[in-house]
């Protein structure tokens, strides 16, 4: 059975183990599965391929498995297996291809269409996946996305999500699953993917400690670190309380949208400063793989000061990044 | 009619306001825009007296969606859930928006000959009539309707500006768009000529709520009805030529309509980019810019933003007043002289305030010819105080 790729690389090479380190590149295998039409390719396109939500209407059904190798944070390569959800393919996965697909998986993301009329069947396939995981990659982390929530009336959303979550958690035993509710039309998509990707970052604890130190020195309220291409929040440090718990994904969404508008203008944005009488926000390129966002609530501090601080911090964080890329070099 | 600075007052001489329109007494004498600190409630025009834009067209042509997207910040996708309008919906474009007027959204099939349709009142107080035609549908019936509407309205009030929105063009190819516009233009003008109304001028716009074209079209509609447009454009020209700015727009922050721009040609992409910038600034300010005690707004007197693009372009936003923002596009090198640009901007901001004062004074009736700030004074940069950054 041939594997289609994104037209970039032939994949007739034998698939090796997941956390294979070729030189210092780490590949992590992320399986994206779910019934046909549940929204997997759309999600992937928006997060990783710079589609806007409206453009996803043009996507056709995925044939068999689509592989994409997404470079993330420089040295991390997410090996996304977008498995076509049509029945013929699904049957195949669980039969002849099972070991190939389900071996060495770090993360399984299963997408459920909230409007699906065949709940029984959905659960059946999900369970087949879980069985395969249990046999081949017991340690894999499992995420369930209840997708297309925008099609549910607002006042019903929490209820429906809770119901599904309870069912899934029950069904998944003895494996554990984390559930998210998502839609491509708002920031919930970013929230889910940020949380998933966060677990894949090698030195996240060290990164957060350093960010905290940085925030303290420059007197910032908050410092966020984004991955450069996807603008997913990979790390953050908060020195001051803030009411809005969903602000990270909102910011991801806002900036990503603006980034896409700029590309219409054949340009990309480099840095941004927004202020009013009670705050100043600075978004700037940080290391070769990240962007930083600094929030200052003392408007009397001149912009130049903060910008110099960010500039000086860059060198330090670049070093950190390089260090995490070469763990075997002693 | 839309008028930023109040319209014609029933004063003996109205030499002050350029290009006033002939609707007597449409504002009460105490209509007051007010300086920024002024409580807007005192200055709000009572609903009956506000100038009007009428939105007309066949059923399902998209009138209510347009209104919601432009003035009520609705996402275009949500308009799918809007129900049919079955009676005239009057909404005030609120005091949160700089441009104060009423939009009357008519249900699709309105019968002009019905006794409940009071042509005099409806068309009498109207400044602009926007007729929406669905370009994805067969538009012959719409054209007939357009003709009837325009004829009727023109008889009552020959001063109405007629604007035709060729709408829902997001689904059409470029060639098709041009063809459709040409065809509609041809037929509509022919029909009017046949009815003996060849003096009536129609303006045509290709619009869609799924991109910025609807905002651009509305910007042009609104601008035509601003008597002081010339003054504003003049001020902007002076500002940009002295500060090495490439393009500047004076935006109404709430609706993202631009009420004035400098005299260089408007490139749709630049306008879109500036709209997107405003979105970013407002969205980020809404998250981080609200005070803890709930007081204060996201967009306040200190709002400003700088966005640097990787091709050497800089977008610069500065607050002008509670409703207006100046968005400029300039080159990186020009921005080295930010201090001078900021100084020039302050002069500009002060000039805008002075233009308001003129109107205020004239409304208050304490207006006298000698105090008038003539547009001549804005021609000379020296008087304006702007400093050239070219030296």
HADDOCK unambig.tbl for C-alpha pairs under 7 A between the chains (distance, minus, plus):
assign (segid A and resid 247 and name CA) (segid B and resid 287 and name CA) 6.81 0.50 0.50
assign (segid A and resid 254 and name CA) (segid B and resid 280 and name CA) 6.39 0.50 0.50
assign (segid A and resid 258 and name CA) (segid B and resid 276 and name CA) 6.52 0.50 0.50
assign (segid A and resid 261 and name CA) (segid B and resid 273 and name CA) 6.89 0.50 0.50
assign (segid A and resid 265 and name CA) (segid B and resid 269 and name CA) 6.90 0.50 0.50
assign (segid A and resid 267 and name CA) (segid B and resid 309 and name CA) 6.45 0.50 0.50
assign (segid A and resid 267 and name CA) (segid B and resid 310 and name CA) 6.16 0.50 0.50
assign (segid A and resid 267 and name CA) (segid B and resid 311 and name CA) 6.11 0.50 0.50
assign (segid A and resid 268 and name CA) (segid B and resid 309 and name CA) 5.64 0.50 0.50
assign (segid A and resid 268 and name CA) (segid B and resid 310 and name CA) 5.65 0.50 0.50
assign (segid A and resid 269 and name CA) (segid B and resid 308 and name CA) 6.00 0.50 0.50
assign (segid A and resid 269 and name CA) (segid B and resid 309 and name CA) 4.16 0.50 0.50
assign (segid A and resid 269 and name CA) (segid B and resid 310 and name CA) 5.78 0.50 0.50
assign (segid A and resid 270 and name CA) (segid B and resid 308 and name CA) 5.52 0.50 0.50
assign (segid A and resid 270 and name CA) (segid B and resid 309 and name CA) 5.13 0.50 0.50
assign (segid A and resid 270 and name CA) (segid B and resid 310 and name CA) 5.52 0.50 0.50
assign (segid A and resid 271 and name CA) (segid B and resid 307 and name CA) 5.93 0.50 0.50
assign (segid A and resid 271 and name CA) (segid B and resid 308 and name CA) 5.26 0.50 0.50
assign (segid A and resid 272 and name CA) (segid B and resid 306 and name CA) 5.79 0.50 0.50
assign (segid A and resid 272 and name CA) (segid B and resid 307 and name CA) 4.39 0.50 0.50
assign (segid A and resid 272 and name CA) (segid B and resid 308 and name CA) 6.24 0.50 0.50
assign (segid A and resid 273 and name CA) (segid B and resid 305 and name CA) 5.38 0.50 0.50
assign (segid A and resid 273 and name CA) (segid B and resid 306 and name CA) 5.20 0.50 0.50
assign (segid A and resid 273 and name CA) (segid B and resid 307 and name CA) 6.35 0.50 0.50
assign (segid A and resid 274 and name CA) (segid B and resid 281 and name CA) 6.24 0.50 0.50
assign (segid A and resid 274 and name CA) (segid B and resid 304 and name CA) 6.13 0.50 0.50
assign (segid A and resid 274 and name CA) (segid B and resid 305 and name CA) 4.42 0.50 0.50
assign (segid A and resid 274 and name CA) (segid B and resid 306 and name CA) 6.73 0.50 0.50
assign (segid A and resid 275 and name CA) (segid B and resid 303 and name CA) 5.51 0.50 0.50
assign (segid A and resid 275 and name CA) (segid B and resid 304 and name CA) 5.52 0.50 0.50
assign (segid A and resid 275 and name CA) (segid B and resid 305 and name CA) 6.18 0.50 0.50
assign (segid A and resid 276 and name CA) (segid B and resid 289 and name CA) 6.55 0.50 0.50
assign (segid A and resid 276 and name CA) (segid B and resid 300 and name CA) 6.31 0.50 0.50
assign (segid A and resid 276 and name CA) (segid B and resid 302 and name CA) 4.65 0.50 0.50
assign (segid A and resid 276 and name CA) (segid B and resid 303 and name CA) 4.02 0.50 0.50
assign (segid A and resid 276 and name CA) (segid B and resid 304 and name CA) 6.42 0.50 0.50
assign (segid A and resid 277 and name CA) (segid B and resid 300 and name CA) 6.91 0.50 0.50
assign (segid A and resid 277 and name CA) (segid B and resid 302 and name CA) 5.02 0.50 0.50
assign (segid A and resid 277 and name CA) (segid B and resid 303 and name CA) 6.79 0.50 0.50
assign (segid A and resid 278 and name CA) (segid B and resid 289 and name CA) 5.77 0.50 0.50
assign (segid A and resid 278 and name CA) (segid B and resid 291 and name CA) 6.74 0.50 0.50
assign (segid A and resid 279 and name CA) (segid B and resid 288 and name CA) 6.77 0.50 0.50
assign (segid A and resid 279 and name CA) (segid B and resid 289 and name CA) 5.65 0.50 0.50
